[in-house]
Amino acid sequence: MKKILFVLLGVLLLSSCEDFLVQEPKLTQSTEITLSTFEGLDKAVAGAYSPLASTTWYGPGFVFDAELRSGNGKRPTQSEYTSGRYTIPYELNYNKNATSGLWGFAYYVISAVNNVLENADSKVGVNGVTQQQVNNIKAECLFLRALSHFDLVRLYAQPYTYDKESLGVPYIFKTDPAGKPARDKVGVVFDNIVKDLLDAEALMADNYKRSGTDPYAYATKPAIQALLSRVYLYMGKWQEAADYATKVINNSNYKLWTKTEYKQVWGQDVPSKGEVIFEIYGDKANSYDGYWEGPAYMTNPDGYADVAASNDLVNLYEAGDVRGELFKGVSDVPNLFWTLKYPGKGKATPDLNNVIVIRLSEMYLNRAEAIVHGATVAGTTALDDVNAVVANRGATLYTGVTENDIFIERRKELAFEGHLWFDYARTGRGMTRTDYTGTNLNNKDIPFPDYRWALPISASEIDVNPNLVQNPGY
């Protein structure tokens, strides 16, 4: 079924500040000239990755907002360690005029890749362009379209595992700036995400890598498979989640970081062979890159210092667990810690940092959770998979694992990578924040179910599209 894209301008809450700005995405590559040749299409696909680095998305608002909402992060109360950013996500003070701006950025990427998909097949055979070359860029577009819709439906809708018949987001297959589509049901959105990813997997060559500074910053077949594992996990489709995690785990191009490596990998410009499957490359030349508002400066006590780590997260790590060493204390304030997952790459001032979206340890934890829920994988158990991660972090091995053990290990392993808020939601857990420094005590803890697990859609989007229905509670 075809849908059309509606106007996507409006009020965007930039996670880096409290100002509500009308901001139009800057990427302007979808012209007839650009799309008239395969080279133009190829460049258009490369450009479509750029908005993922915006402060609203992975650079790092989407990630840090989730950490602050979920209790992994907190805003310092000391004036010398905060600039006032990130108050709204931390206190969950969302409303229709103050919400995430992801809607506009994600649908802009969707629009860009849809334009490429509509023009790609006509380039086969022109100037020697092969079907596989076209298939590769189509697969990238499908990956980006799926990822964009996945992040949208996770943010603006209730979880699939709670109510897949509830309102999700419009799934856009065809771009038309005058369109006004209604919201699809959550289940429909997830089904379309899966179809896009399965089609991408079938189209892309096994060894395809887009040329560029960082090959991990573009879609590859393992990235497609890893995202499928995550999507299936969010759907509670346990066997599929395990099977796709296994495809990535068995890929010899990836290996778990050792305890020694774990502390050294976070500031790399381009990852060495290891866990990174897909990431966002920090680049000052990308006009979308957060730069001053980027993750390195936001988590640096000498920078803007708006996102610290909660004490209850830091206290989860036992002595000897290298993950606990990735938190930096400050001498003048006891019990105030900062994540070291964004130390900067030493390339600019303020420094730039890559943001990892998918890595190998998540695949082990996905598979472990799936096995606990009944999936079967020859030659491994949930205990094996959890201990594979734990052993490489220097923590005490488990003798048996439960669903709750895996939830806690995910929190420890994937802290400050944007997972915990969504893990609470998809598993139907209420959230209790024990180290909370906010002033809105009504939003300190969030039960499940609750309307606050879905963020409001911006009033500007509702205003331009009468077919959109606002989420309950806003």
N, C-alpha and C positions, 0 to 999 in steps of 0.2 A: 504494500500500500504506500502510495506517495503522499508526502506532506510538503508543505511549503514553509519557508522561513519568514518570520515576522521581524519587524523593526526591533533592533536589540540595543537601542540607546536608552540611557536613563541614569538614575542615581546609582552610583557604584560605591559601596563601602570599601575603601582601600584599607586593608588591614594594617597598613603602616601608619595611619593617622586617623584623627577624629573628624576630619573634614569630609563632607559628602560632595563629591565632584561629579559633574557630568563629563565623562571621559569616553571618547570614541576610540576603539582599537585602531592602531596605527598601520597595520599590515594592509597594503593596497596592491596586491599582486593579481587580483582576479579580473584582468582586462582581456579583451579579445586578442590583443597582440601577445600577451604573456601565454595564453592558452592555445596559441595557434601552432606551436611546435612542441615536440617531445622535450627538447631542452627547456623550453619555457615551463612546461608542466612539471618537470623534474625540479626546477628551481622553486616553483610554487609550493611543492610538497615540502622542500627544505624550509621554506619560510613559514609554513603552517605550524612548525614546532615552536616558533619564537614566542607566541603569547603564553605558553606553558610556564615561562620564566617570570611572568608578571608577578607583582607583589600580591595580587589577589589570588593567584593560583599557587604554583609550586615554588614561587620565589619570594617569600615562603608563606603567604597568608593562609592558604587552604590547610597547610600542614600545622602551622603554629596555632591557628584558631582552634583546631581540633585538639591539640595538646593542652591548651589553656582551658577549654570547655570540659575536658575529661579528668583533670586533676593531675596530669603529669607535669604541667607547667603552672607557674603562678607569676603574678605581677609583683615586683618588689614594692614595699611601702616606703623605703628610704628614697628621698627626693634625688639624691645623687646617683641613684641607680635606675631611674625611670624617666621617660620623656612624656608619658601620658598615652602612649600608643597601646592598642590591644585591650582597652578597657571593655568595650562592648562584647567581644567574644568571651572574655574571662568571666564577666558577670551575666552573660547571656541576656543582655539588655537589647535584644533584637526587636525590631518592629518593621513595618512595611516601608518606612523611610530610612531605616538604618539596618542594613543587612548585607550579606556578602555580595560582591559584584561578580561572582563567578559566572552568573547567568550570561552576561554580555560577552565575556571573553570566551567561554566555552562554545557558545553558539556561533561566534565569529570563526573559530577554528573549524567548526562543523561546516559552516558556509564555504570556507576556503577549500576544504577537501572535497566537498560535494561538487564544486566547480571542476575540480580535476577529474573526478570520477566520471562526470558527464562527457568529458572530452578525450579521455585516455584512449579508448579502443580505436578511435579514428586515426591514431598515429602509428598503428601496427603496419609495417611494410614501407613506411615513408622514410626515405634516406637511410634504409637499412635497419630501422628500429624493429626489434624482435618482439614477439608476443610475451616472452618472459620478462623483458625489460618493462613492458607496460604492466604486466601482472605484479611486478615487484612494487612499483609506485602505487598501484591500486591497493595492494595489501597494506602499505604504509597508511594510506588514507583511511582504510577501514579500521585499522588499529587506532588512529587518532580520533575517528568518529566514535568508536566504541568507548575509548577512555574518557572522552569528553562527556558523553551521555552517562557513563558510569559515575563520574564524579558529581555530575548534576543531580542524578537521582539519589545518590547517597546523601547529598546535602539538603535537598529541598523536598524530600519525601520520606515517609515512614519506611522502615526496612521491609524487604521482600518477605523475610521469614515471619514477620508479624502480620502484615496484611497486603498481599500482592494485588488485591483488588482496589486498593486506595489509589489516589491520584499521584502520578509520578511527574514526568516532564514530557513535553512534546518530543517525539523522536523524528528528527528531520532527515529526510532522504534526498530532498531536492530544494535548492535555494531559490527563494523568491522574496525579495525585501518587502513586498506588499502583503505577504501572507499573514494569517492570524490563526494558527492552529491551536486546538485545545490540548489539554494535558492528557497524555496516554496513561493508562493504568500502570502501576509499578511492574506488574508481571509482564506486560507487553514490552515495556522498556528493557527489562532484563532479557527477554527472549530475543529482542532485536540486537542487543549487545552481543549475546552469544553467537547469533547468526553472523554478524559482522566479523567477529573474531575467528569463527570457524572458516568463513570464506577467505579471510586474510591468511590463515594458516595454509589453506589449500593452494592459494595463489603464489605465495612467496617462495622463492628458491631457498633451499636449506642453508646455503652459505652466503646469502645476500647480506651485504653491509653497505650502507650509504657512506660514501667517502666524506670525510670531514675531520675536524680536529679531534672529536671524541666519538668514536663509533658506538659507544653505549648510550649516546644521547638521541639515537634514532631507533625506530622499530626494527627488530629482527625476528626470525621465527621463534627463538626461545623467549623473547619478550612477549610475543603474542600468546605463546603457550602458558607463560607464567601469569599473564593477566587473566587468561581463561581459568586457571586454577583459583585465582582470587575471586573472580566473579561467581564461579560455581560454589565456592565456600560461602559467599554471601547469600546464595540461593538455598543453601542446605542440601545441595546435590553432592553428596559425600563421595560417591565412587568417582564421579567425573573430576571433582576437585583433587582427589588423590591421584588419579591417572595422569592428569596434566602436570601436577607437581612432580611426579615420577619422571616424566619426559625431560623436565629441566634438570632434575637431580642427576639423571643418568647422562647428561650432556657433559662430555669431558672438558668443555671450554670453561666450566665453572667449578669452583671448589670452595668449601667453607674456609673463612679466614681462621688462622690459628690464634691462640691467645696473644702471641707477640705481634702478629700482623694487625690485630683488631684495633690497637691504639694508633696505628700509623697510617691507616687508609683514608681517613676522613678529609684530609686536606690535599689529596692528590688532584692534579689538574686533569689527568686522564687515568682511569683506573688500570692497574695491572691486572693480570689474570686472577680472578677471585670470585667474589660474590655478586658484583654489580651486574644486573641484567638490563635495567633501563634507568636512566637518570636524566636530570635537567642540567645542562652545562651552563655554568656561570660565566658570563661573557659581557664585558662592558660595552662591546660593539653592538650587542643586541639591545635595541631601544626599549624593549620590554623588561630587561633585567632590573631587579630591584636596586642594585648598587648600594646607595646609602641606606635603603630600606631593606636590604637583603638579609639573609639568615645569619651571616657572620657578625654583622654589626648589631643585630637585634639581640643576640645572645652573648654579647661581649660586655663585661662590666665597665670597660673603658669606651664602649660605643654608646648606642642608644639604650642598651641594657633593659629592655622592656619584657623579656621573656626569660625568667629563671626557672629552675627545676624545683618541684615541690619536695619537701623533706620526706614525705612518705614514699615517693619514688626512690629517692637516694637511699633510703633505709631498707629497701627491698634487697639490696645486693649484699651478699655475704663477703667476708674477708677473702681475698684471693680471686674473686670474680672480676675479671678485667673490665667488664661493663661498668662496674661501680667506679672505676678509675677515670671514666670519661665525664666526670663532673668536677668542676673547679670551684673551690671555695674562695672567699675573699677574707682577708685577715681582719678587716675592721668590723665585719658583721658576722657574728656566729650563725651557723646554720643557713647561710645563703649560698646557693650553688648554681653553677651555670654549665650547660651541656657543652662538651668539647667535640660534638659531631659536626660543628660548623666553624673550624678554626681559621678558615681562609686558605687561599692557594698561594699567597705571596705575590700576587700579580697586580695589585692595585691598592689604593688607599681611599676609602675603606676597602677592605679585602673582599674578593669574590669567593663564592663557594658553589660547588655542585650540590644538587639536592637529589638524593637517591629515591627513586620511586618504587622500584622492585629489586629485591636481592634474594640470594639463594637461601639464606636461613629462613626466610618467610615460607619458602616452599617446603622445607622440612617440617615447620610448625603447622602449615596447612595440611600436610599429609597426616601428621600425627592426630590432629583434630578430626580429620575425616575418618581415620581408622577407629578412633574412639567411638565414632557414631556409626560404625558398621561397615565401612569400606574395607576392602581386602587388597593387599599388595603382596605378591609373592616375595618372600625373603626378608621382610621387614615388619616391625611392629611399631606402635605408637611410642613405646618406651625407647626403642632403638633410635627413632627420629629425634625425639626430645634430647636424648643423651648425646646424639651426634653434635647438636648445637652446644649443649651445656659443657661437654668435655673440652670443646675448643674455646671456652670462656674461662676455664679454671674454676668452675663452680662444682658443688657436690653432685654426683650422679644420682639420678632417681632409681629407686627399686621398683617403682610402679607409678603410673601416671593416670590422672583423672582429667576430665574436661576442665576443671578449675585450675589444675596445675598448668595446663597448656595455656590457659588464659593469662595466668601470671607470667609464664615464660615469654609469651608474646609481648606483654607489657615491658618486661625487662629488656628483651632483645631489640624491640622495635621502637623504643622510647624516642620521642622527638622526630619520628618519621611519619607521623600523621595517622596512626592506626587505632589508638585506644578508644576514642569517641565512637568510632564506627564498629569496633568490636563489642562495646557495650550494647549498641543498638541492635546489631544483627543477632546477638545471643540473648537478647531480651533481659539484660541485667539493668537494674537500677544503679545509679552512680552516686557514690558518697565521696565527697572531697574532704579529707581530714586536715589538709594544710591549705586553707583558703584565706586569702587576705583581702577579698572584695568587700564591698559595702552592701551589696544586694543579697541579703541572707535568704530571701525567698528562692533564689536561683543557685544556692550553694550546692544542694543535692537535687538530683532529678530522678524521680521514680520511673519505672517502666511498666506499662505504657504511659506516654505523656505527649502532649502536642509539641513540646519543645525539642523532641528528637528530629523534627523537620523544621528547617529555617523558613522564615517568610520570604515570599517572592517580592521583589521591589515594587513599590506602588507605581513607578514609572512604566514597568513592564505591563502591569495590569491595566494601566490607563491607555496604552497604545493597542492593547489586544483584549477586547471585551470577552473573548472566548476563554481566557485564562481565569481560573478560580483560585482565590487565595487560600492558603493553608489555614485550617482551624486554629483559633487562638490569637490570630493577628488581625 
